[in-house]
Amino acid sequence: GLSISSAMTVLIAMTAAVTLLPALFGFMGMRLLSRRERRHLDDHGAQDGHGSGFWARWSALVARRPVLLALAAAVLMLVLAGPYLSLRLGLSDAGNDVAGTTTRKAYDMLASGFGPGFNGPLVLVATQSGSSADQAALLRVEGALGKQPGVVAVAPLPGKPGAKVAVIELFPKTAPQDVKTSQLITHLRNDVIPPLERSTTLRVYVGGSTAIFDDFAAIIGSKLPLFIAVIVGLGFLLLLVAFRSLLVPATAAVMNLLAAGAAFGVLVVFFQWGWGATLLGLGKPGPIEAFLPVIMLAILFGLSMDYQVFLVSRMHEEWVHGGDNERAVTIGQATTGRVISAAAAIMICVFLAFVLGGERIIAEFGIGLAAAVFLDAAIIRTVLVPSLMHLFGRRNWWLPAVIDRHLPHLSVEPVEKPESQPVSESASPASVAPEA
């Protein structure tokens, strides 16, 4: 449901952007500009669009010091991504609510009176044929469960005589979101119950909300590499066709992964380690929501691709006209830096507003996405990507001829070919702009 509705929203917005918006611009004409801007246009004519001010100076600095800036930016991003290695997916409960709320008070009172595990008992459901062997095996299961070191109590629920389904409540010693509770669930399923089911038709299933959340986190974690591979692969193919280059999409893929890793590192520090959540009154530390990586990565990769296209399309346009990589990267950064920073600032403000609600789950999205957008716009697109493109030189726009022949000819920013294009022997045919 989330994927379909999100995709439809993007499709509708894109359709409006390429139809309704240009039509409105054409209808309003020069009235889009202020009087001061119109006077400046009459007096000085159209500008060259090469940028000026801070971004022109910054892009020139990046061109002069690409190695130093690339190393500094890469080290910073890797340091921020380090905590991601200790990421633990799960589902926060009322124990993570803000102190003073009724749900948190109830949770704490139950944990104090009956133990932390009382807030998330495991529910074991057993199916049996009703034979004496199955009934004896069920009794052995109940006895074995009560002897496990992580179990406080086992309580068989009453049932009808001769019923073929039995229900057992098991209360762990640890809280539902505790890693030891997850280990207990795995231990019961793999080590304790299977030997007692042998030679009988008895089957015992470990369920309950705690086990469901644990299974959900495990499934999401196992599918996450495939999800990342799909969105990174599709992004690579799109940029490959748009810019007819191998290094540009490869660099974008690595940068997107780096931004995601750093964003999750911030989340781990903030919410899992509790270095910032308590300060903002967002409850005590706990695991990161299991469903958060999928939604957050989808949004992050969409925004990152936007910024990459903004940046590289302008560079590609200058490269096609002049064949000078350093000039193309410098002008591309100078002219798009303002757009990227403005777009990022808007999204950061929107995401940080999520924190104001005081809800931990919503705040996780806000902090994670705000950090990701800030790092992407302020470090990756402003420092790391331009520095690397300066270092790669003309190789940025290289594409093997065999691949070039089989790719469709598309262009993000189609431009007219100049009459003469300086192409050295080392450049591929893809260095020349494809016809739109």
N, C-alpha and C positions, 0 to 999 in steps of 0.2 A: 504493500500500500504506500509506504513512504517513497519507494523508488519510482513507482508509476506517477504519483502525484508530483514529485519533484521534477521528473523528466518532462511532464506535460507543462509545468510552470515555466521551465527553461525554454521549451519549444515555443510557447506563446509569447514570452518576452523577446525571444530572438526574432520571431516573425514580425512583431510590432516594431522592433528596432530597425529592421531592413525595409519596412513598408510604411507604416504610419509615421514614424519619426522623421524620415527624410521628406515625406509629403508635407508634414507640418513645417519643416524648415523651409521648403520651397515656397510654401504659402506665405510665411512671415518674411522671408527674404532678409534684407539688411536691417529690418527692425529687431532682429535678434541681437544686434550690437548696440551698445550704449551710444549716446551722442558723442561722447568723448572718443570712443573707439572709431566711430565713423569719421570724425574729423581727422584723427590720426591716420586713418586709411587714405583719406583724400589727400592729405599733405605729404605722406611718406610712401604711399603705395603698399603693396603686400610685402610682408617680411619673408626672409629666406627660410624661416622655420628651423634654424639650426640651434635654437636655444640660447639663453643668455643667463646672466646672474649666477646664482649658487650652483645650479646643476651643470652649467658649462664649466665652471671652475672645478667642480668635483670630478666630472668625467675626464678633464685634462689631468687631474691628479692621479686618477686610476690608471690612465694611459702611461704615466711616468713611473708609477710604482706598482705594477701588477703582481710581481712575485710577493712582495712584502704584504700587500693587502690581501691577496688570496690566501696566504698562509695564516694570517691573523684571523680572517673570517672563518676558515675551515677549522682551526683549533677551537674557536669560540663555539661553533655549532656542534662539534664533536663533544666538547665538555658538557654542553646543555643536553645532548642526547644520551650521555652516559647513564643517568638514572633509569632510562627506558629498560635497561637490562634487568632491572628488578621489578618490572611491571607485573602486577598480579590482578587478573580480571576476576570479578565477582559481582555481587549486588549488595549495595549498602542497605541497611534496614533502619528501623527507628532508633537504634543505638547510635547512629550518625547524625540524628537530628540535632538541631540547635538546643543547647541546654535551656531549660525553662519551658519548652513546649510540652503539651500534655502527652504527646506520643513518647517523647524522650523520658518523661517522668514515669510513665507506665512501664516502659521497657526497663528502666533502672530498678524500679521497685520489684518487678518480677525476677530480674537477675539477682537482686539482693536477697529476696526471700526464698527462691527455689533453685538458684544457680543460673549461670549464663546460658546454658543449653535449653532452659525452659522456654526461651523465646523462639526457638526453632527446632522442635522435636522432629525426628525422622519417623516416617510412617512406613512400616513394612507390611506388605500385603502378600499373603500366602494362599496359593491355590492347592487344593488337595482332592483326592478321590474319595476320602472318607474311610479308607482302609486303616487298619490298625498300624500298619507300617508307616503310613503318612502321618498319623496322629502322633506316633512315637517320635518320628523325625522332627515334627513341629515342636514337641516338648524339648527335644535336644537343642533345637535352634534357639528357643527362648532361654534355655540355660546357658548356652554358649555366648549369647549376646550380653547377658548380664555380667559375664566374667571378663569382658574386654576392658582394658585399662582406660579407655576414653569414654566409658559409658557410666552414667550415674544410676539410671534406673530403666527397667523394662516393664511395660504395662500392657498385657494382652487385653484387648477390648472384648466385652461380652458379645456373644453371637447366638444365633438360633442353634438348637441341637441338630446335629447332622449337617450343618452348613459346610459347603465346600470352599468357602472363602474365610480366611481369618485375618484379623488386623492387629498389629502389634505397634505400640508407640514406644520409641526409644529416645531417651533424653541424654544428649552428649554432655560432657563436662565443660565444653568450650562454646563460645558464642557462635551463632550461625555463620558469620562472615570470617571466623577465625580459620587460618590455614590448617590447624589441627582437625577441625571438623571435616574439611574436605579430605584429609588423609584418612580419617575414620571411615567415611563413606566408601572410599576406594578399598580400604582394608576389609570391610564387611562384604563387599561385592566380590572381591577377588580371592580372599583367603579364608574367611570364616564360613560363609553360607554354602559355597559350592561343595565342599566335602560332605556336608550334612545332607545334601540333596541326593547324593549318589544312591543308586539302587532303590529309589523311590520315585513316585510321580509328583512329589512335593516340589513346588517352585515358589521361591521367595523373592520378592522385588522390593528394592529399597527406594522409597519415594518420599513425598512430603515437599513442602515449599523449599526447604533448605537444599535437598538433593536436586530438585528441579533447577534451581538457580546455579548450582554447581555444575550440572550437566550442560546448561546453556552456555556458561562461561567456557567450558571445555570445547564445545562444538564451535563456538565463535573463534576461539583461539586456534583450533585446527584448520579452520577455513580461511583465516586471515591471510596467510601467504598466497593462496590462490586469488583472493580478492585483490590484493595489492598487485599481483602479477598481471591480472586482467586490466586494471585501470592504468597501470604504468605502460603496459604493452600497447593499449589503444592510444594513449597519449603519444607514445613514440611514433606509431604509424601515422597519426595525424600530422605531427610536426615534420616527419620525413617527407610526406607528400607536399605539405605547404611550403617548406623551405628547401627541399631537395638537398638535404645534407644528412650526414650520419652523426657528426659531433653535436650539432645543435639539439636534436631530440635526445641523444644519449646524455648530454649535460643536463637537460631539463629533467630527465628521469631521476638522475642521481640527486639533483638539487631538491626535487620534490620529496624524495625519501629522506633526505637530510633534514628538511624542514619538518616533516612528520615526526621523525625521531626526536628532534629537539622539542617539539610541542608536547609529545608524550613524556619526555623527560621532565618538563615543567609541571605537567599534571602529577607525575609520581611524587615529585618534591612537595608540591602544594597540597595534594589531597591524601596520598598514600603515606607519605612521611609526616604530613601535618605541619609543615613549616609555615604555611600561609593560611590554611583553612581556619584554624583556631583564631588567628588574629582577626579575620574578617567575620567571625561568628558563624561559620558554616559547619559547625559540628566537629567531632573528633575524627582522627585519621581512620581510613578504611580502604578497601579495595576499590579499584577503578571500575565503573559500570561496564559490564561485559558487552553491551550493545554500543557503547560510545565509540570504539575505534572504527567500526564500519561507517557510521553516519559522519563522524568527524573527518575521516580520510576522504570520503566522497566530496564533502564540501571543500576541504583543503585542496585537493587535487584540482577541483574546478577553478578555484580562485588562483591557484598557482599557475595553471595553464593560461588563464586570462593575462596575468602579469607577464608571463613569458612571451605570449603572442604580442602584447603591446610593445615590449622591449625589442624583440628580435625582428619583428616585421619592419620596424623603422630602420634597424641596422641593415636588414636585407635589401631594403629599397636603396639605401646609399651605396651598398656594395655593388648592386646591379648597375647603378649609374657610373660608378667610378672605379671599381675594382681595387680600392684601397681599404684593406681590412681595418687598420688602425683608425682611419678617418670615419669609416662606417660605424664602428663600435662607439667611438667617442661622440659622434653626432647623435646616434641612436639613443645613447644613454642620456645625453643632455636634453633631448627633446621629449623624451618619455618619462623622465624622472618625476616631473611634476604631476603627471597624470597618475602614475603608479602610486606615488605617495599620497595623493588626494584620495584615490579609491581605497587604499589600505586604511587611511585614517577614518573614513566613513565606516568601514567594516569593523574596525577595532572598537569604535564607539558603540556600535550596535551590539557586538558580542560582550563587551564589558557591562553593558546594561543588564545582561542576564544575571549578573552577580547580585544586583540590587534586590531581587526577589527573595533572597535568603534561603533558597532551596539548593541542597547540595548537588543534586543531579543536574539541574539547569546551570548551576554555577560551574560545574565541570566542563560543560560545553562552552560556556562563555570564556573561562580562563584559557582553556586549551586552544580554541579557535583564535582568540585575540592574540595569544602568544605566537601561534603559527603564522598569522598574517603579518604581525609586526616583524618577526624574524625573516620571513620571506621577502617583505618589501624593503626592510632596513638593512639587512645583511646580504641576503642571497642575490636579489635583483640589483641592488645598489653597489655591492662590492664584489661578491664572489663570481657571479656569472660574467660581468664585464671584464674582470681581471683574467679569468680563464680564456675568454675569447680573444683578449689581447695576446695572451701567451700562445694560443693555438694558431694565430695568424690566418693565412689563407686556407689552412686545413679546416677551418670552421665550415666552409662552403663546398667541401669536396664530397663527391658522390661517385661511386664506380659507374662507368658507362653502362655496364650490363643491367644495373638496377635502374639507372636513369631511363633507359629505353622502355622499361616495362611499367613505369609509374605514370599515372594520369597527370596531366599538366594542369595543376591548380595553382592559385596564388592568393595569399591573404591580402596583400596590398598590391594589386597589379599595377605595373608601371610600363611606360613605353620604353622600348629599347633605344639606347643612344645609337647614333650612326656608327660609331666605332667603339668597341669594347676592348680595353686592354686585358688580354687573357694570356698568362704565361704558359709555358709548356707543362708546368707542374699542376696547373688548374684543370679540373675536369670540365666536360661540357656542361655540367650542372651549374658551373659558375656563372653562366649566362642566363639571364632571366627567362623562364619559360613563358610562352604566350599564355595570357589569361584565357 
